[in-house]
C-alpha cells in the first residue's frame, strides 16, 4: 500500500534547494526528513525519536514542540483575523498589544519603540537602515559606515551579509554593501593576536575597534553591530568587560550600538537578553527566533528612547519610515509572540538555561579530557555551546570534513541531533531541557567522537 511517505522518500533531494547547502549535496545525500515533534524530541520519517539539541535546528524552538498555548493563540487569531497590513492607517489589535508587551520586556535595555519584521535578517536590515536614517534626520548625513566583528553572523540580506564577518556567507555574493568594515572579535581559540586570556583579548579587541573608527573617521561611522554572544559563527563568549567597553567607545564617537539579539534574546544566555547579561543599553536591538518559539516567522527591531525622540520630533520628510514588509506586524505572528512571551516568562526558562548550560559545559569539558580531537570547548553562559574538532591539538589543525561528517551521523544514530559548521559541532537545545536530557546529549557526543579513530 502506497503511503504519503513513499512519495516523500522518492522525491527527497530531487526538487528542493535547501538553504546553506550545495545544490548537488542534497541530491547525493538526501536530507533526513522530520515528520513530527513532541516535547524536546523530533521524529524522523523512519519513526526514530531524536533528542533535538538544536532547538528546531536554528536556536529558536526554546519551549519545545508541545507548547499548546502558542498553538491555541495561532488558531484563535486565524479565526478572528488571519491577516491585515500594519502599514500606515491600519493595524491589528494583537500587533498593538505586542508592541506594548515587548517594550515592557526591554525597558531595562532602554527600548521605547518596536518595528516588526518577518525574521532576524529583516530585523538586522531594518536596524542598518534606521541607523543611517537617524543620522540624516539629525543633519549628519556623512555617517553611513558600519563596523562589525570578524566571525560574526548577521543574516542573509545584502545588508546583513555585508556586516557578517564570515567569508563563507559573503564571497559568493560580492560585491556587497559598500562601507562595511570588520574588526577582531573575542575568539580566544583563534585570533590575530595569538592571545588566549579573555581579559587581555578584550583589551586588544577594544583597541582595534577604536583604531578602526579613528582610521575611518568617527564622523563617517553610523553604527557598530555585534552579537552579545557570537552564535552561528562558533559560539564565542566575550569577556564580561567587553560589551560595556564597546558601549563606551561608541558613545565617545557618536556611533550607534546595535545589539543583534536574534539568538541571545529571551533567555538563551541565562539572562533574558544578552545585552542585559553584560549590563549594556544598546541603541537598537534585533529580535526574532524565540519570539514565537519558531512557530511563526516573526521578528522585531527595537529602538531606544533617544532614537525615538529624534525621529518623532522631526517635521522633515527625512524621518518618514520608507521601509516595511508585507508581513510586518502580522496579526497571527503577533498573537503567537504574545503567547510565547507569556509562557517564556511563566516557565522562567532563563534560569533553567543557566543551570542546564553549566551542566552541559561540564560534560563537554569531560569529553575534551577524553578525546584528543576536541580542541576547544566554548559556551558555559546559558545553553549555547560549541566544540571545535581538530586532528592536531598543538597546531589546531581542523579535523577533515569527511571525519566530521562521520561523527555527525554517529551522533544522530545515537539519538541526538546536533549542528555541524565546518569542523565545529554547535549545540543550542531547547531551554526546557531536564538534567537527563543533558546526559543523553553528552553520551551521544561521546558515541560520535569515538568513531573518529
LINFEN-V150877 format. One record per pair of residues at least 24 apart in sequence whose C-alpha atoms are under 6 Angstrom apart, sorted by the first residue. I is the first residue (numbers start at 0). GAP is how many residues later the second one is. D is the distance in whole Angstrom. If there is no record, write none. Layout:
((I;GAP;D) (I;GAP;D))
This chain:
((36;28;5) (37;27;5) (37;28;6) (38;25;5) (38;26;5) (38;27;5) (39;24;5) (49;365;5) (49;366;5) (50;365;5) (51;365;5) (52;364;6) (52;365;5) (52;374;6) (52;375;6) (52;376;4) (53;364;6) (53;373;6) (53;374;5) (53;375;5) (54;374;5) (54;375;5) (58;369;5) (59;229;5) (59;230;5) (59;233;6) (59;234;5) (60;232;5) (60;233;5) (61;231;6) (61;368;4) (61;369;5) (62;367;6) (62;369;6) (63;366;6) (69;266;5) (69;269;5) (69;270;6) (72;262;6) (72;263;6) (73;258;6) (73;262;6) (76;255;6) (82;248;6) (85;243;6) (91;239;6) (93;237;6) (93;240;6) (93;241;6) (94;234;6) (94;236;6) (94;239;5) (108;172;5) (109;194;6) (110;192;5) (110;193;4) (111;191;6) (111;192;5) (111;193;5) (112;189;6) (112;190;5) (113;187;6) (113;188;5) (114;185;6) (114;186;5) (115;183;6) (115;184;4) (115;212;5) (115;213;5) (116;181;6) (116;182;5) (116;183;5) (116;211;5) (117;179;5) (117;180;4) (117;181;5) (118;169;5) (118;178;6) (118;179;5) (118;180;4) (119;142;6) (119;168;5) (119;179;6) (120;34;5) (120;35;6) (122;163;5) (122;177;6) (122;178;5) (123;162;6) (124;34;6) (131;90;6) (136;181;6) (136;182;6) (141;78;5) (142;76;6) (142;77;4) (142;78;5) (142;79;5) (143;76;6) (143;77;6) (143;78;5) (144;34;5) (144;35;6) (144;76;4) (144;77;5) (145;34;5) (145;75;6) (145;76;6) (145;77;5) (145;78;6) (146;33;6) (146;34;5) (146;35;6) (146;77;5) (147;34;5) (147;76;6) (147;77;5) (148;33;5) (148;34;5) (148;35;6) (148;36;5) (149;32;6) (149;33;6) (149;34;5) (149;35;6) (150;82;5) (151;81;6) (185;52;5) (186;49;6) (197;41;5) (198;40;6) (201;40;6) (217;35;6) (221;33;6) (222;32;5) (222;33;4) (222;34;6) (223;33;5) (224;32;6) (224;33;5) (224;34;6) (225;33;5) (225;34;6) (226;32;6) (226;33;5) (227;46;5) (234;151;6) (243;36;6) (255;27;6) (256;25;5) (256;26;5) (257;24;6) (257;25;6) (257;26;5) (257;27;6) (258;26;5) (259;25;6) (259;26;5) (260;25;5) (260;26;5) (261;24;6) (261;25;4) (261;26;5) (266;83;4) (267;114;6) (267;115;6) (268;112;5) (268;113;4) (269;80;5) (269;81;6) (269;83;5) (269;84;4) (269;112;4) (270;79;6) (290;46;5) (291;44;5) (291;45;5) (291;48;5) (295;37;6) (297;35;6) (348;82;6) (352;29;5) (352;30;5) (352;78;5) (353;28;4) (356;25;5) (356;26;5) (359;78;6) (382;45;6) (383;44;5) (384;42;5) (385;39;5) (385;40;5) (385;41;6) (386;37;6) (386;38;5) (387;35;6) (387;36;4) (388;34;5) (397;25;6) (398;24;6) (406;41;5) (406;42;6) (409;38;5) (410;33;5) (410;34;6) (410;37;5) (413;30;5))
